Amino acid sequence: MSEKKTVGRRQFLKSASLAVAAPAIVPSTVFGKTAPSNRFIMGQIGIGNMGTTNMKEFLKRKDVQVIAVCDLDRERLNTGRDTVNETYTERFGNDWKGCDTHHDFRELIDRKDIDLISIAVPDHWHAIPAIYAANAGKDIYAEKPLALTIPQGRAMSNAVKRNGTVWQTGSWQRSVANFRNACELVRNERIGKLRKVYVGLPTGSALDEPTTIDPVPDGFDYDFWLGAAPWAPYNKNRTHWNFRWILDYSGGQLTDWAAHHVDIAHWGMGTEYTGPVEITQAEGKFPRTGLWNASTEYHFVCRYANGVIVDIGNNTRPQNKQGVRFEGTDGWVFISRSEIDAEPKSLLTSLIGRDEIHLYRSDNHWGNFIDCVRSREQTITPIEVAHRSISVAHLGNIAMRLGRDIKWDPDNEAIVGDPEAARMLDRSMRSPWNLYM
């Protein structure tokens, strides 16, 4: 297949209705007789670990065509392009050369032939491309944790709602049957009235502090990578996978994993569109210098308006075994990626009745996104839900860094009675970057 360009579903329909000549369309036989009007055209921003994983999932689909990739690291960018071209070449038996490369995410998003954007970039870069893409009328699959700060997450959620964007957050545990089953048991009070939830998360990483100045690798746009974050000299331990341990770019292991397990806690609690009213008992060896490391310990407790207590800590604490444990007046349920357990054991074979609460079912996270793009319905992990889940981690980080309790107004998303803590809710942005460019 040698065609270089294609048109997206929306652009195809518009062109057909106006009887205007359109760019060349890949023949329907190439995508298993999927008509162009039913095929969605995608661009991938970020070719790291999760960006590549997500892109490969979309490459499996006959109703999605990836035509462009974007990254600030030339080696990764070329790898992403080659992955697309090699996948389509192997599938269709032709020398496929149809994937374009972009350095600047705005160039990719501005393309009229792209319907969908997949975003997997460091946390400090989550907000700007997402808002830009929503304002451009694209539907978006984006990685967790949702945003670097609560105000950035609010701005993202508002932009998605304002533009009617279909959004899927990469908190894929919701598309795994055991997590849904555990939450249904809790929501239907099979463990009695819910009293307490324990959330266990991993510790930090054995990362050396990036104090030396290393030469910037050829083909890597480090200043663009820093973006709105404070300027700092390049060090190999600062970028790519390691960004998550540095608080200028992320919230450490807490935000990385809370986007999964606090999300499940909220799902089981039925608190997906609110948050705690108080964060207490902030303690542990939390680094105040902005670096997480292997000895990082963290713990805090959240109280919700309905009286439920959520205890969040790293898994070196016995009570915070990695996963989510729901405790009620009549029993408990524990769920993780490797197991589901309960007391009484009969809960494990208990069936949810027709008239009981059945939670949103998705058996494939990427497929659910495409299905919702087609139907214009809400995905299993919409942006507002992801925003509320990760807000808990951001509040925990603030309480731990200050070493004191904080009160939270979830309706107005404001810290009450503590101006210093309130100032920590957001971060300044390095010029020329801002949320509304």
C-alpha positions, 0 to 999 in steps of 0.5 A: 500500500503506497497511499500516503494520506487518508481522511478521517470519519468526520472529514469523509462525511463532510466531504461526501455531503458537499461533493468535494474532492477528498484526499485519497482514501485507503481502500476498504479491503485493506481494513477488512471491508471497513468502510472509510465512514466507519474508520477512525483516523488516529495520531499518537502523541508520546512514544514511550512505554505506555504510548507504544502499548496503547498504540499497538492496541489501536493498531490491532483494530480494523476500525482504526488507522494510525497515520501519525506519531509525535515525540520529542526524542528522534529515536523514539519518534522513528521507532513509533513510525516504524512500528506503524509501518511494519505492522501494516506492512505485515498485515497487508503484504505491502511496503507501507509508508503511510505513517507521518512524524511530528515534533510538535504536538500542535502540528499533529492535532491541527491535522484535519484528517485525524479524528482521534488523539492518543496521549501518553506523555510525562505528567507535567505535559498532560494538560496542555495537549489535552485541552488543545486537542479537545478545543480542536474537536478531537476525541481523546484516549489519554494516560493516567494520572490525569493531571499534574495538579487539581486546577489543571485537571479541572481545566481539562475536564471543563474543556472536554465537557465544553467541546463534547469530547469523548474521553477515555483515561488509561485507568484500565483496571475498570475494564477487568472483570474481577475489579468490577465484580469486587466493586459490585459486591461492595455497592450492593452491600454484600459486606454490609455497610461500608466502613473503611477502605485500605488502599495499598500502593508501591514504594518509590524507586532507587533513583540517584538524585539528578545533580550532575549535568549531562550532555543532552542526547542528539535528537532529544529536544530537552527544552521542549520536554521541560515545557512548563516545568521549571528549568533544570540542567539535563540529567539522564535520571530526569527524563523518560521513565524517571520523570515520575520520581521527581515532583516537578514533573509528577507526584511520585509513586503515589500519583502513578498508582493512585490513579489505579487503586484510588479509582477502584476505591471510589468505584466501590464506594460510589464516590466517583464525582466527589472527594474527601472532606479531610486528609489526616495522619499524614506521615512517613519518610516523604521527601521534601526535596522533590525526589522519591527514592527506594526508602520513600514511605507514605501514609495518610487517611481520608474521611468522606462526608458519608463517614467512610474512611480511606486509609492510603499507604505504601505496601510496606505497611501490613494493613496497606497490602497492594490493592484495595480492601473494602471493609464493611459491617458484615465482611470484607473484599480485597482486590488486586491485579493478582487476586480477589479474596473475601470474607465470608468466602461465599462472596466469591461465588455470589451472583449479582441479581437482575434488580441489583446494582450492575456497574458499567461493563467493559471487557476491553479498555481501548475497544470501549473508547472506540465504541463510545466514539461511535455511539457518543456515549460516556466511556468507562473511565471519563475525565471527571471520574479520573480527575476526582480519583487523582485529586485524592493523591494530590491532596495527600502529597500536600498534606505529607509535604506540610506534615499536617491535616488539611480540610477539603471542600470537594464541591468547590475544590478548595482547601479550607482555612489553610492559605499555605496549603491552598497555594500548593494546589497549582503550579506556575508555568514556565513561559511561553506555556499556558493552558489556553494557548 
